[in-house]
Amino acid sequence: MRIIDKLGGGEPAFSFEFFPPKDAAGTDQLFQTVTALERLGPAYVSVTYGAGGSTRQLTVELVQRIKAELGIEAMAHLTCASASAAELTQVLEQLQGGGVENVLALRGDPPQGQAAFERPEGGFAHASELVTLIKERTELCVAAACYPEGHPESASLAQDLQHLVHKVRCGVDFLVTQLFFEPRLYFELVARARAAGITCPIIPGIMPITNLAQLKRFTALCGASIPAALLAELEACGTHLDAVRELGVAHAISQCRALLDGGAPGIHFYTLNKSLATQRVLSALR
């Protein structure tokens, strides 16, 4: 089923993101996590791509298994990195052949050792080009990313919005935001998008905080900010990891409630392949 058909039905759509594990033990653990979260009735789950497209085949296999074995709608991430248009078309054919109907189209991060993203030979430099390819050659539902605080490579929010408008016009069915920690950032993004003519659903992406060092790495990479008051509280927890997790879950619950009360069509949880924090947040919301 196309995910866009699950959105806007009156009830918020909750979804979970996972990343491909490195080995067989990790795969077993991933399926245990997905099974635990499946009891919460997600609208769909998504599986990421490794940097530079390094897990392309594993991503395809995982989304096909999740849908076939667990009966959960699944969305594959697909990036432009290290792939020609012909190779990307082959991946799309694999996805469709395996019954997958949804894809998240991304430019992707540069391959390891490459400082800046470079257009692959015969490939694409922008997610908008990938969206166009998907829409021209498939019937897949296409999601894309957006950034409440602007893409880290954009010179301004205005420039970021111009790129987003173009990407959506290429055929995006719905948007999922990068992680953020203040509800107002989401609502400001939605207001900018609607004023610019973007009408598709915009789903906020939320990561329950469980590790401060990890949080700082992620936010540095994606350009998200940590509110000063929240950061001070997290740092005051020191080495007490349980206290960090409790604070992170409480903040995520408060943030999600504000987003849903303000009209967000659902929440997309960045799970980091762990279920407990997301289970607690979603159980509290319900």
TORKOL-444665 format. One record per atom (N, C-alpha, C): residue number from 1; residue in one letter; atom name; x, y, z. Coordinates in steps of 0.02 Angstrom, whole numbers, always signed. Example, Ala and Ser with C-alpha at 12.3 -4.5 7.8 and 13.67 -1.06 7.14 Angstrom:
2
1	A	N	+660	-284	+390
1	A	CA	+615	-225	+390
1	A	C	+660	-165	+390
2	S	N	+642	-112	+354
2	S	CA	+684	-53	+357
2	S	C	+645	+2	+394
***
This chain:
286
1	M	N	+42	-60	+0
1	M	CA	+0	+0	+0
1	M	C	+44	+62	+0
2	R	N	+23	+112	-37
2	R	CA	+60	+175	-40
2	R	C	+50	+213	+26
3	I	N	+105	+236	+55
3	I	CA	+101	+269	+120
3	I	C	+58	+332	+117
4	I	N	+60	+368	+63
4	I	CA	+20	+429	+58
4	I	C	-54	+414	+69
5	D	N	-77	+353	+54
5	D	CA	-146	+335	+64
5	D	C	-162	+320	+137
6	K	N	-110	+315	+179
6	K	CA	-119	+305	+250
6	K	C	-120	+370	+289
7	L	N	-103	+425	+256
7	L	CA	-98	+489	+290
7	L	C	-162	+529	+281
8	G	N	-179	+567	+332
8	G	CA	-238	+610	+327
8	G	C	-304	+575	+339
9	G	N	-302	+515	+369
9	G	CA	-363	+478	+381
9	G	C	-397	+493	+446
10	G	N	-374	+544	+482
10	G	CA	-404	+562	+545
10	G	C	-361	+544	+605
11	E	N	-331	+484	+604
11	E	CA	-286	+463	+657
11	E	C	-214	+478	+638
12	P	N	-172	+500	+686
12	P	CA	-102	+513	+669
12	P	C	-66	+449	+648
13	A	N	-23	+455	+599
13	A	CA	+16	+398	+573
13	A	C	+84	+396	+608
14	F	N	+97	+343	+646
14	F	CA	+161	+335	+679
14	F	C	+204	+287	+639
15	S	N	+268	+303	+633
15	S	CA	+312	+261	+593
15	S	C	+382	+260	+625
16	F	N	+422	+210	+605
16	F	CA	+487	+198	+635
16	F	C	+541	+191	+582
17	E	N	+599	+218	+596
17	E	CA	+656	+212	+550
17	E	C	+710	+168	+580
18	F	N	+738	+124	+539
18	F	CA	+791	+79	+559
18	F	C	+850	+86	+510
19	F	N	+909	+62	+531
19	F	CA	+966	+61	+486
19	F	C	+990	-10	+477
20	P	N	+1019	-27	+419
20	P	CA	+1043	-95	+407
20	P	C	+1099	-114	+454
21	P	N	+1094	-172	+488
21	P	CA	+1147	-193	+534
21	P	C	+1209	-218	+497
22	K	N	+1263	-227	+535
22	K	CA	+1327	-244	+504
22	K	C	+1337	-319	+495
23	D	N	+1299	-360	+532
23	D	CA	+1310	-433	+530
23	D	C	+1246	-470	+543
24	A	N	+1250	-537	+542
24	A	CA	+1190	-578	+551
24	A	C	+1160	-569	+621
25	A	N	+1203	-561	+671
25	A	CA	+1177	-551	+739
25	A	C	+1139	-485	+743
26	G	N	+1165	-434	+709
26	G	CA	+1130	-370	+707
26	G	C	+1063	-375	+671
27	T	N	+1061	-416	+619
27	T	CA	+998	-426	+582
27	T	C	+946	-458	+627
28	D	N	+968	-509	+665
28	D	CA	+922	-542	+712
28	D	C	+895	-493	+763
29	Q	N	+941	-451	+789
29	Q	CA	+921	-401	+838
29	Q	C	+872	-350	+808
30	L	N	+886	-331	+745
30	L	CA	+841	-284	+712
30	L	C	+771	-312	+706
31	F	N	+765	-376	+687
31	F	CA	+698	-404	+679
31	F	C	+663	-412	+747
32	Q	N	+701	-422	+800
32	Q	CA	+671	-423	+867
32	Q	C	+643	-354	+884
33	T	N	+681	-302	+866
33	T	CA	+659	-234	+878
33	T	C	+597	-217	+838
34	V	N	+598	-235	+773
34	V	CA	+541	-221	+730
34	V	C	+479	-259	+755
35	T	N	+489	-321	+777
35	T	CA	+433	-360	+803
35	T	C	+404	-328	+866
36	A	N	+448	-303	+910
36	A	CA	+425	-270	+971
36	A	C	+384	-208	+955
37	L	N	+407	-170	+906
37	L	CA	+372	-108	+888
37	L	C	+311	-122	+845
38	E	N	+309	-180	+812
38	E	CA	+251	-197	+770
38	E	C	+187	-201	+812
39	R	N	+194	-218	+876
39	R	CA	+135	-222	+920
39	R	C	+103	-154	+929
40	L	N	+139	-101	+914
40	L	CA	+112	-33	+922
40	L	C	+75	-10	+859
41	G	N	+72	-54	+809
41	G	CA	+33	-38	+749
41	G	C	+59	+19	+707
42	P	N	+123	+18	+687
42	P	CA	+148	+73	+646
42	P	C	+115	+75	+578
43	A	N	+107	+136	+551
43	A	CA	+81	+143	+484
43	A	C	+131	+116	+433
44	Y	N	+195	+124	+449
44	Y	CA	+248	+98	+406
44	Y	C	+314	+102	+443
45	V	N	+364	+69	+416
45	V	CA	+433	+76	+440
45	V	C	+477	+92	+380
46	S	N	+535	+121	+394
46	S	CA	+582	+135	+340
46	S	C	+651	+108	+358
47	V	N	+691	+94	+307
47	V	CA	+759	+69	+316
47	V	C	+807	+113	+278
48	T	N	+858	+137	+313
48	T	CA	+905	+186	+284
48	T	C	+955	+153	+237
49	Y	N	+994	+196	+205
49	Y	CA	+1050	+179	+163
49	Y	C	+1114	+196	+200
50	G	N	+1166	+156	+193
50	G	CA	+1230	+176	+221
50	G	C	+1260	+234	+183
51	A	N	+1309	+267	+213
51	A	CA	+1343	+324	+181
51	A	C	+1371	+301	+114
52	G	N	+1360	+342	+63
52	G	CA	+1385	+325	-4
52	G	C	+1350	+267	-36
53	G	N	+1290	+250	-11
53	G	CA	+1253	+195	-41
53	G	C	+1282	+127	-24
54	S	N	+1319	+122	+32
54	S	CA	+1357	+62	+48
54	S	C	+1314	+2	+68
55	T	N	+1250	+12	+85
55	T	CA	+1208	-44	+106
55	T	C	+1149	-53	+58
56	R	N	+1158	-33	-4
56	R	CA	+1102	-32	-51
56	R	C	+1065	-99	-55
57	Q	N	+1101	-153	-67
57	Q	CA	+1068	-218	-75
57	Q	C	+1037	-241	-10
58	L	N	+1070	-229	+47
58	L	CA	+1043	-250	+111
58	L	C	+979	-211	+127
59	T	N	+977	-148	+110
59	T	CA	+916	-108	+121
59	T	C	+858	-138	+82
60	V	N	+870	-155	+19
60	V	CA	+818	-185	-23
60	V	C	+793	-250	+9
61	E	N	+840	-293	+30
61	E	CA	+821	-357	+59
61	E	C	+782	-349	+124
62	L	N	+802	-301	+165
62	L	CA	+768	-291	+229
62	L	C	+697	-266	+221
63	V	N	+686	-217	+177
63	V	CA	+617	-192	+169
63	V	C	+572	-246	+139
64	Q	N	+600	-287	+95
64	Q	CA	+560	-341	+66
64	Q	C	+543	-393	+120
65	R	N	+590	-409	+164
65	R	CA	+578	-458	+218
65	R	C	+527	-430	+268
66	I	N	+535	-367	+287
66	I	CA	+490	-337	+336
66	I	C	+418	-340	+311
67	K	N	+409	-323	+248
67	K	CA	+341	-324	+220
67	K	C	+315	-395	+212
68	A	N	+357	-440	+187
68	A	CA	+334	-509	+173
68	A	C	+325	-550	+236
69	E	N	+372	-544	+284
69	E	CA	+371	-588	+343
69	E	C	+331	-558	+401
70	L	N	+331	-492	+408
70	L	CA	+298	-461	+465
70	L	C	+233	-426	+446
71	G	N	+222	-417	+381
71	G	CA	+160	-386	+358
71	G	C	+155	-311	+372
72	I	N	+213	-279	+382
72	I	CA	+214	-207	+395
72	I	C	+232	-171	+330
73	E	N	+198	-117	+315
73	E	CA	+216	-78	+256
73	E	C	+286	-50	+266
74	A	N	+328	-55	+215
74	A	CA	+398	-35	+222
74	A	C	+418	+13	+166
75	M	N	+463	+59	+184
75	M	CA	+488	+108	+137
75	M	C	+564	+104	+135
76	A	N	+592	+100	+76
76	A	CA	+664	+96	+67
76	A	C	+693	+166	+55
77	H	N	+747	+181	+90
77	H	CA	+784	+242	+73
77	H	C	+825	+228	+9
78	L	N	+832	+278	-32
78	L	CA	+871	+272	-93
78	L	C	+909	+337	-103
79	T	N	+974	+333	-114
79	T	CA	+1014	+394	-122
79	T	C	+1049	+395	-189
80	C	N	+1070	+455	-207
80	C	CA	+1106	+466	-271
80	C	C	+1179	+445	-266
81	A	N	+1205	+436	-206
81	A	CA	+1277	+427	-196
81	A	C	+1303	+364	-229
82	S	N	+1359	+371	-264
82	S	CA	+1396	+314	-293
82	S	C	+1353	+270	-338
83	A	N	+1306	+299	-374
83	A	CA	+1263	+259	-418
83	A	C	+1245	+299	-480
84	S	N	+1244	+264	-537
84	S	CA	+1221	+295	-599
84	S	C	+1145	+289	-602
85	A	N	+1115	+325	-649
85	A	CA	+1043	+321	-659
85	A	C	+1023	+250	-676
86	A	N	+1064	+214	-714
86	A	CA	+1049	+145	-732
86	A	C	+1048	+100	-671
87	E	N	+1096	+110	-626
87	E	CA	+1099	+70	-565
87	E	C	+1040	+85	-520
88	L	N	+1022	+148	-515
88	L	CA	+964	+166	-474
88	L	C	+900	+136	-503
89	T	N	+895	+134	-569
89	T	CA	+837	+104	-600
89	T	C	+832	+30	-584
90	Q	N	+890	-4	-581
90	Q	CA	+890	-75	-563
90	Q	C	+865	-86	-492
91	V	N	+886	-41	-446
91	V	CA	+862	-46	-377
91	V	C	+787	-37	-374
92	L	N	+761	+12	-411
92	L	CA	+689	+24	-413
92	L	C	+652	-37	-439
93	E	N	+680	-70	-489
93	E	CA	+649	-130	-517
93	E	C	+648	-186	-465
94	Q	N	+703	-191	-426
94	Q	CA	+706	-241	-373
94	Q	C	+652	-228	-320
95	L	N	+646	-166	-301
95	L	CA	+597	-148	-250
95	L	C	+526	-165	-273
96	Q	N	+510	-145	-334
96	Q	CA	+443	-159	-360
96	Q	C	+432	-234	-367
97	G	N	+483	-269	-390
97	G	CA	+477	-341	-398
97	G	C	+466	-377	-332
98	G	N	+491	-347	-277
98	G	CA	+483	-376	-211
98	G	C	+422	-351	-174
99	G	N	+378	-315	-208
99	G	CA	+316	-293	-178
99	G	C	+320	-229	-138
100	V	N	+378	-195	-140
100	V	CA	+385	-131	-104
100	V	C	+354	-76	-146
101	E	N	+315	-32	-113
101	E	CA	+279	+20	-150
101	E	C	+300	+91	-130
102	N	N	+349	+96	-86
102	N	CA	+367	+162	-59
102	N	C	+443	+171	-56
103	V	N	+465	+232	-71
103	V	CA	+536	+247	-69
103	V	C	+547	+318	-45
104	L	N	+600	+327	-5
104	L	CA	+620	+393	+18
104	L	C	+680	+415	-24
105	A	N	+671	+466	-65
105	A	CA	+723	+488	-112
105	A	C	+767	+541	-81
106	L	N	+832	+527	-78
106	L	CA	+880	+571	-45
106	L	C	+941	+581	-89
107	R	N	+974	+638	-81
107	R	CA	+1039	+645	-114
107	R	C	+1089	+599	-82
108	G	N	+1090	+598	-15
108	G	CA	+1137	+555	+21
108	G	C	+1200	+592	+42
109	D	N	+1236	+560	+87
109	D	CA	+1300	+588	+110
109	D	C	+1356	+569	+63
110	P	N	+1411	+606	+63
110	P	CA	+1468	+587	+21
110	P	C	+1496	+520	+43
111	P	N	+1524	+481	-3
111	P	CA	+1557	+419	+17
111	P	C	+1614	+433	+66
112	Q	N	+1632	+383	+105
112	Q	CA	+1684	+391	+155
112	Q	C	+1749	+414	+122
113	G	N	+1780	+466	+152
113	G	CA	+1842	+493	+125
113	G	C	+1832	+549	+75
114	Q	N	+1769	+563	+58
114	Q	CA	+1754	+617	+11
114	Q	C	+1725	+676	+50
115	A	N	+1757	+733	+45
115	A	CA	+1739	+791	+87
115	A	C	+1671	+819	+69
116	A	N	+1657	+823	+4
116	A	CA	+1594	+853	-19
116	A	C	+1561	+806	-69
117	F	N	+1495	+812	-76
117	F	CA	+1459	+769	-122
117	F	C	+1478	+787	-194
118	E	N	+1492	+736	-234
118	E	CA	+1507	+746	-305
118	E	C	+1459	+704	-347
119	R	N	+1436	+732	-402
119	R	CA	+1390	+695	-446
119	R	C	+1424	+631	-471
120	P	N	+1395	+572	-458
120	P	CA	+1424	+510	-485
120	P	C	+1421	+509	-561
121	E	N	+1465	+474	-591
121	E	CA	+1465	+469	-664
121	E	C	+1399	+437	-687
122	G	N	+1364	+473	-730
122	G	CA	+1300	+449	-755
122	G	C	+1244	+453	-704
123	G	N	+1257	+488	-649
123	G	CA	+1207	+491	-595
123	G	C	+1183	+561	-581
124	F	N	+1161	+573	-520
124	F	CA	+1128	+635	-501
124	F	C	+1164	+671	-444
125	A	N	+1155	+736	-442
125	A	CA	+1184	+777	-390
125	A	C	+1132	+801	-339
126	H	N	+1068	+792	-355
126	H	CA	+1015	+818	-312
126	H	C	+958	+767	-305
127	A	N	+926	+768	-247
127	A	CA	+869	+723	-236
127	A	C	+813	+736	-285
128	S	N	+805	+798	-307
128	S	CA	+751	+814	-354
128	S	C	+758	+774	-419
129	E	N	+820	+764	-441
129	E	CA	+831	+724	-501
129	E	C	+811	+652	-490
130	L	N	+825	+626	-431
130	L	CA	+806	+557	-414
130	L	C	+730	+551	-411
131	V	N	+696	+601	-382
131	V	CA	+623	+600	-380
131	V	C	+595	+597	-450
132	T	N	+623	+637	-496
132	T	CA	+600	+637	-565
132	T	C	+607	+568	-597
133	L	N	+665	+536	-586
133	L	CA	+677	+469	-613
133	L	C	+625	+420	-587
134	I	N	+612	+421	-523
134	I	CA	+565	+374	-493
134	I	C	+495	+384	-522
135	K	N	+474	+447	-528
135	K	CA	+407	+461	-553
135	K	C	+400	+444	-627
136	E	N	+453	+452	-664
136	E	CA	+451	+437	-736
136	E	C	+448	+362	-749
137	R	N	+479	+322	-706
137	R	CA	+488	+251	-722
137	R	C	+450	+203	-676
138	T	N	+416	+228	-625
138	T	CA	+382	+183	-579
138	T	C	+315	+214	-557
139	E	N	+278	+173	-519
139	E	CA	+216	+197	-487
139	E	C	+226	+203	-412
140	L	N	+288	+205	-390
140	L	CA	+302	+206	-319
140	L	C	+280	+272	-286
141	C	N	+261	+266	-223
141	C	CA	+249	+326	-182
141	C	C	+317	+353	-160
142	V	N	+327	+418	-169
142	V	CA	+393	+448	-156
142	V	C	+390	+498	-98
143	A	N	+431	+485	-48
143	A	CA	+441	+532	+7
143	A	C	+508	+567	-3
144	A	N	+516	+624	+30
144	A	CA	+580	+660	+27
144	A	C	+591	+694	+95
145	A	N	+652	+718	+104
145	A	CA	+670	+749	+168
145	A	C	+663	+824	+165
146	C	N	+651	+853	+224
146	C	CA	+653	+926	+232
146	C	C	+684	+943	+299
147	Y	N	+705	+1005	+307
147	Y	CA	+748	+1024	+363
147	Y	C	+718	+1084	+400
148	P	N	+691	+1073	+461
148	P	CA	+662	+1129	+498
148	P	C	+710	+1188	+508
149	E	N	+774	+1174	+514
149	E	CA	+823	+1227	+524
149	E	C	+865	+1240	+461
150	G	N	+842	+1213	+405
150	G	CA	+877	+1222	+342
150	G	C	+930	+1169	+332
151	H	N	+940	+1149	+269
151	H	CA	+993	+1101	+253
151	H	C	+1060	+1133	+270
152	P	N	+1106	+1094	+300
152	P	CA	+1170	+1124	+320
152	P	C	+1211	+1155	+263
153	E	N	+1195	+1136	+200
153	E	CA	+1231	+1165	+144
153	E	C	+1195	+1224	+113
154	S	N	+1135	+1241	+138
154	S	CA	+1098	+1298	+111
154	S	C	+1124	+1362	+143
155	A	N	+1126	+1415	+103
155	A	CA	+1151	+1479	+127
155	A	C	+1101	+1514	+172
156	S	N	+1036	+1498	+165
156	S	CA	+984	+1530	+203
156	S	C	+921	+1487	+202
157	L	N	+874	+1503	+246
157	L	CA	+810	+1468	+246
157	L	C	+772	+1481	+181
158	A	N	+780	+1541	+154
158	A	CA	+747	+1558	+91
158	A	C	+773	+1513	+34
159	Q	N	+839	+1505	+31
159	Q	CA	+867	+1462	-21
159	Q	C	+847	+1389	-11
160	D	N	+846	+1368	+52
160	D	CA	+825	+1300	+67
160	D	C	+754	+1288	+45
161	L	N	+711	+1337	+55
161	L	CA	+641	+1331	+35
161	L	C	+634	+1327	-41
162	Q	N	+674	+1365	-77
162	Q	CA	+672	+1362	-150
162	Q	C	+688	+1291	-175
163	H	N	+740	+1261	-145
163	H	CA	+758	+1193	-165
163	H	C	+702	+1144	-147
164	L	N	+670	+1154	-89
164	L	CA	+617	+1109	-68
164	L	C	+557	+1114	-115
165	V	N	+539	+1175	-134
165	V	CA	+483	+1184	-181
165	V	C	+497	+1148	-247
166	H	N	+557	+1155	-272
166	H	CA	+575	+1121	-335
166	H	C	+571	+1046	-328
167	K	N	+597	+1020	-272
167	K	CA	+597	+947	-261
167	K	C	+526	+921	-258
168	V	N	+482	+955	-222
168	V	CA	+413	+933	-216
168	V	C	+378	+934	-284
169	R	N	+391	+986	-324
169	R	CA	+360	+991	-390
169	R	C	+382	+935	-437
170	C	N	+438	+904	-422
170	C	CA	+462	+848	-463
170	C	C	+421	+785	-452
171	G	N	+380	+785	-398
171	G	CA	+336	+728	-388
171	G	C	+334	+698	-318
172	V	N	+356	+735	-267
172	V	CA	+356	+709	-199
172	V	C	+284	+703	-173
173	D	N	+269	+645	-142
173	D	CA	+202	+633	-115
173	D	C	+195	+657	-42
174	F	N	+249	+650	-3
174	F	CA	+248	+677	+65
174	F	C	+320	+688	+89
175	L	N	+327	+729	+141
175	L	CA	+392	+748	+167
175	L	C	+401	+723	+238
176	V	N	+463	+707	+256
176	V	CA	+481	+689	+324
176	V	C	+538	+735	+346
177	T	N	+532	+765	+405
177	T	CA	+584	+812	+426
177	T	C	+645	+778	+456
178	Q	N	+700	+813	+453
178	Q	CA	+759	+795	+492
178	Q	C	+742	+804	+566
179	L	N	+781	+773	+610
179	L	CA	+767	+779	+681
179	L	C	+774	+852	+705
180	F	N	+736	+869	+756
180	F	CA	+736	+936	+786
180	F	C	+708	+928	+857
181	F	N	+714	+980	+898
181	F	CA	+697	+973	+969
181	F	C	+651	+1028	+995
182	E	N	+627	+1071	+952
182	E	CA	+580	+1123	+972
182	E	C	+520	+1122	+924
183	P	N	+460	+1111	+949
183	P	CA	+401	+1108	+905
183	P	C	+393	+1168	+860
184	R	N	+411	+1228	+884
184	R	CA	+402	+1288	+844
184	R	C	+440	+1283	+778
185	L	N	+497	+1248	+777
185	L	CA	+536	+1241	+715
185	L	C	+496	+1205	+662
186	Y	N	+459	+1154	+683
186	Y	CA	+417	+1117	+635
186	Y	C	+361	+1162	+609
187	F	N	+327	+1197	+654
187	F	CA	+271	+1238	+632
187	F	C	+294	+1296	+588
188	E	N	+353	+1323	+602
188	E	CA	+380	+1375	+559
188	E	C	+396	+1348	+490
189	L	N	+424	+1287	+487
189	L	CA	+438	+1255	+422
189	L	C	+373	+1245	+383
190	V	N	+322	+1218	+417
190	V	CA	+258	+1206	+383
190	V	C	+229	+1272	+357
191	A	N	+233	+1324	+396
191	A	CA	+206	+1389	+374
191	A	C	+244	+1414	+313
192	R	N	+310	+1408	+312
192	R	CA	+349	+1429	+253
192	R	C	+330	+1387	+192
193	A	N	+323	+1322	+202
193	A	CA	+308	+1277	+147
193	A	C	+238	+1292	+118
194	R	N	+190	+1301	+161
194	R	CA	+121	+1315	+137
194	R	C	+118	+1382	+101
195	A	N	+154	+1431	+126
195	A	CA	+154	+1497	+94
195	A	C	+186	+1493	+25
196	A	N	+232	+1445	+16
196	A	CA	+265	+1437	-49
196	A	C	+227	+1390	-96
197	G	N	+170	+1365	-74
197	G	CA	+129	+1323	-118
197	G	C	+136	+1248	-108
198	I	N	+175	+1227	-59
198	I	CA	+182	+1155	-46
198	I	C	+121	+1132	-6
199	T	N	+86	+1082	-32
199	T	CA	+24	+1059	+0
199	T	C	+28	+988	+27
200	C	N	+81	+951	+12
200	C	CA	+85	+881	+32
200	C	C	+95	+875	+108
201	P	N	+79	+817	+137
201	P	CA	+90	+808	+210
201	P	C	+164	+815	+228
202	I	N	+175	+845	+287
202	I	CA	+243	+854	+313
202	I	C	+245	+820	+382
203	I	N	+282	+766	+387
203	I	CA	+284	+726	+448
203	I	C	+346	+745	+489
204	P	N	+339	+763	+552
204	P	CA	+397	+779	+593
204	P	C	+436	+715	+612
205	G	N	+502	+720	+607
205	G	CA	+546	+665	+627
205	G	C	+574	+677	+697
206	I	N	+564	+629	+742
206	I	CA	+583	+638	+812
206	I	C	+631	+582	+834
207	M	N	+684	+602	+868
207	M	CA	+731	+553	+895
207	M	C	+731	+559	+971
208	P	N	+702	+511	+1007
208	P	CA	+707	+512	+1080
208	P	C	+780	+509	+1101
209	I	N	+801	+555	+1143
209	I	CA	+872	+559	+1163
209	I	C	+888	+504	+1213
210	T	N	+940	+465	+1199
210	T	CA	+962	+412	+1245
210	T	C	+1036	+417	+1261
211	N	N	+1073	+458	+1225
211	N	CA	+1145	+462	+1234
211	N	C	+1167	+532	+1212
212	L	N	+1197	+570	+1258
212	L	CA	+1215	+639	+1242
212	L	C	+1271	+645	+1191
213	A	N	+1323	+604	+1198
213	A	CA	+1379	+607	+1151
213	A	C	+1354	+591	+1080
214	Q	N	+1311	+541	+1075
214	Q	CA	+1283	+522	+1010
214	Q	C	+1240	+579	+982
215	L	N	+1201	+610	+1026
215	L	CA	+1159	+666	+1005
215	L	C	+1201	+723	+976
216	K	N	+1256	+739	+1008
216	K	CA	+1299	+793	+984
216	K	C	+1329	+776	+915
217	R	N	+1346	+713	+904
217	R	CA	+1373	+693	+838
217	R	C	+1320	+701	+785
218	F	N	+1260	+677	+799
218	F	CA	+1206	+680	+749
218	F	C	+1188	+752	+731
219	T	N	+1181	+794	+782
219	T	CA	+1161	+863	+768
219	T	C	+1215	+901	+731
220	A	N	+1278	+885	+745
220	A	CA	+1333	+917	+709
220	A	C	+1331	+899	+635
221	L	N	+1311	+838	+619
221	L	CA	+1309	+815	+550
221	L	C	+1250	+844	+511
222	C	N	+1193	+850	+543
222	C	CA	+1132	+869	+506
222	C	C	+1113	+943	+515
223	G	N	+1150	+979	+557
223	G	CA	+1136	+1050	+565
223	G	C	+1080	+1066	+612
224	A	N	+1057	+1016	+651
224	A	CA	+1004	+1029	+701
224	A	C	+1035	+1059	+764
225	S	N	+996	+1097	+801
225	S	CA	+1020	+1128	+862
225	S	C	+987	+1095	+923
226	I	N	+1023	+1097	+979
226	I	CA	+997	+1073	+1042
226	I	C	+979	+1134	+1084
227	P	N	+917	+1143	+1105
227	P	CA	+899	+1201	+1146
227	P	C	+944	+1206	+1207
228	A	N	+964	+1267	+1225
228	A	CA	+1012	+1278	+1279
228	A	C	+988	+1247	+1345
229	A	N	+924	+1257	+1361
229	A	CA	+898	+1231	+1424
229	A	C	+900	+1155	+1425
230	L	N	+881	+1123	+1369
230	L	CA	+883	+1050	+1365
230	L	C	+954	+1025	+1370
231	L	N	+1000	+1057	+1336
231	L	CA	+1070	+1037	+1338
231	L	C	+1098	+1042	+1409
232	A	N	+1081	+1095	+1444
232	A	CA	+1104	+1104	+1513
232	A	C	+1077	+1047	+1558
233	E	N	+1015	+1029	+1549
233	E	CA	+986	+974	+1588
233	E	C	+1021	+908	+1572
234	L	N	+1034	+896	+1508
234	L	CA	+1067	+834	+1489
234	L	C	+1138	+831	+1517
235	E	N	+1174	+886	+1513
235	E	CA	+1242	+887	+1538
235	E	C	+1244	+880	+1614
236	A	N	+1192	+904	+1648
236	A	CA	+1188	+898	+1721
236	A	C	+1180	+825	+1742
237	C	N	+1157	+782	+1696
237	C	CA	+1150	+711	+1711
237	C	C	+1217	+676	+1716
238	G	N	+1269	+708	+1689
238	G	CA	+1336	+680	+1692
238	G	C	+1340	+611	+1660
239	T	N	+1368	+564	+1698
239	T	CA	+1377	+495	+1672
239	T	C	+1318	+450	+1689
240	H	N	+1265	+478	+1716
240	H	CA	+1206	+438	+1734
240	H	C	+1163	+428	+1672
241	L	N	+1177	+374	+1635
241	L	CA	+1143	+362	+1572
241	L	C	+1068	+352	+1580
242	D	N	+1048	+321	+1635
242	D	CA	+976	+312	+1646
242	D	C	+941	+380	+1652
243	A	N	+975	+427	+1684
243	A	CA	+945	+494	+1692
243	A	C	+939	+529	+1624
244	V	N	+990	+520	+1581
244	V	CA	+987	+548	+1514
244	V	C	+928	+519	+1476
245	R	N	+919	+453	+1480
245	R	CA	+864	+421	+1444
245	R	C	+796	+444	+1470
246	E	N	+790	+450	+1536
246	E	CA	+726	+473	+1564
246	E	C	+709	+543	+1540
247	L	N	+760	+587	+1541
247	L	CA	+750	+655	+1518
247	L	C	+733	+656	+1443
248	G	N	+769	+615	+1404
248	G	CA	+756	+612	+1332
248	G	C	+687	+588	+1315
249	V	N	+663	+537	+1351
249	V	CA	+595	+512	+1339
249	V	C	+543	+565	+1358
250	A	N	+553	+597	+1415
250	A	CA	+506	+648	+1438
250	A	C	+502	+705	+1388
251	H	N	+560	+727	+1362
251	H	CA	+561	+781	+1314
251	H	C	+526	+760	+1250
252	A	N	+538	+699	+1226
252	A	CA	+507	+675	+1164
252	A	C	+431	+671	+1172
253	I	N	+407	+649	+1230
253	I	CA	+335	+645	+1242
253	I	C	+304	+715	+1238
254	S	N	+335	+763	+1273
254	S	CA	+310	+832	+1272
254	S	C	+310	+861	+1202
255	Q	N	+365	+849	+1166
255	Q	CA	+371	+875	+1098
255	Q	C	+319	+845	+1052
256	C	N	+309	+779	+1055
256	C	CA	+261	+746	+1012
256	C	C	+190	+769	+1026
257	R	N	+174	+778	+1090
257	R	CA	+106	+801	+1107
257	R	C	+93	+870	+1077
258	A	N	+143	+914	+1083
258	A	CA	+135	+981	+1054
258	A	C	+127	+978	+979
259	L	N	+164	+935	+946
259	L	CA	+160	+929	+873
259	L	C	+92	+903	+851
260	L	N	+69	+851	+884
260	L	CA	+4	+822	+866
260	L	C	-53	+870	+882
261	D	N	-49	+904	+939
261	D	CA	-100	+953	+957
261	D	C	-103	+1010	+906
262	G	N	-44	+1024	+876
262	G	CA	-41	+1078	+827
262	G	C	-59	+1057	+756
263	G	N	-76	+993	+746
263	G	CA	-99	+971	+681
263	G	C	-52	+928	+641
264	A	N	+5	+907	+669
264	A	CA	+50	+863	+631
264	A	C	+13	+798	+613
265	P	N	+23	+773	+551
265	P	CA	-14	+714	+529
265	P	C	+11	+648	+558
266	G	N	+65	+651	+596
266	G	CA	+93	+591	+627
266	G	C	+162	+606	+653
267	I	N	+198	+554	+674
267	I	CA	+267	+561	+698
267	I	C	+308	+505	+668
268	H	N	+367	+522	+642
268	H	CA	+414	+473	+618
268	H	C	+471	+469	+668
269	F	N	+480	+410	+700
269	F	CA	+529	+402	+752
269	F	C	+595	+374	+725
270	Y	N	+649	+409	+740
270	Y	CA	+716	+384	+726
270	Y	C	+736	+339	+784
271	T	N	+731	+273	+774
271	T	CA	+737	+226	+830
271	T	C	+808	+207	+847
272	L	N	+855	+216	+799
272	L	CA	+924	+192	+808
272	L	C	+926	+117	+822
273	N	N	+877	+81	+794
273	N	CA	+871	+8	+799
273	N	C	+858	-16	+871
274	K	N	+831	+29	+913
274	K	CA	+814	+10	+981
274	K	C	+740	+27	+992
275	S	N	+707	-15	+1032
275	S	CA	+635	-8	+1037
275	S	C	+610	+25	+1101
276	L	N	+648	+21	+1156
276	L	CA	+619	+39	+1221
276	L	C	+598	+112	+1225
277	A	N	+642	+158	+1206
277	A	CA	+625	+229	+1212
277	A	C	+565	+246	+1168
278	T	N	+565	+221	+1107
278	T	CA	+509	+235	+1062
278	T	C	+444	+204	+1088
279	Q	N	+448	+144	+1115
279	Q	CA	+389	+112	+1144
279	Q	C	+360	+156	+1200
280	R	N	+404	+182	+1242
280	R	CA	+380	+222	+1299
280	R	C	+347	+287	+1275
281	V	N	+378	+318	+1225
281	V	CA	+350	+381	+1200
281	V	C	+282	+369	+1168
282	L	N	+278	+319	+1124
282	L	CA	+215	+306	+1089
282	L	C	+161	+282	+1136
283	S	N	+180	+241	+1185
283	S	CA	+130	+218	+1234
283	S	C	+101	+277	+1273
284	A	N	+144	+325	+1291
284	A	CA	+121	+385	+1326
284	A	C	+74	+426	+1283
285	L	N	+88	+431	+1219
285	L	CA	+46	+471	+1174
285	L	C	-23	+439	+1166
286	R	N	-25	+373	+1170
286	R	CA	-88	+338	+1158
286	R	C	-127	+327	+1222
***
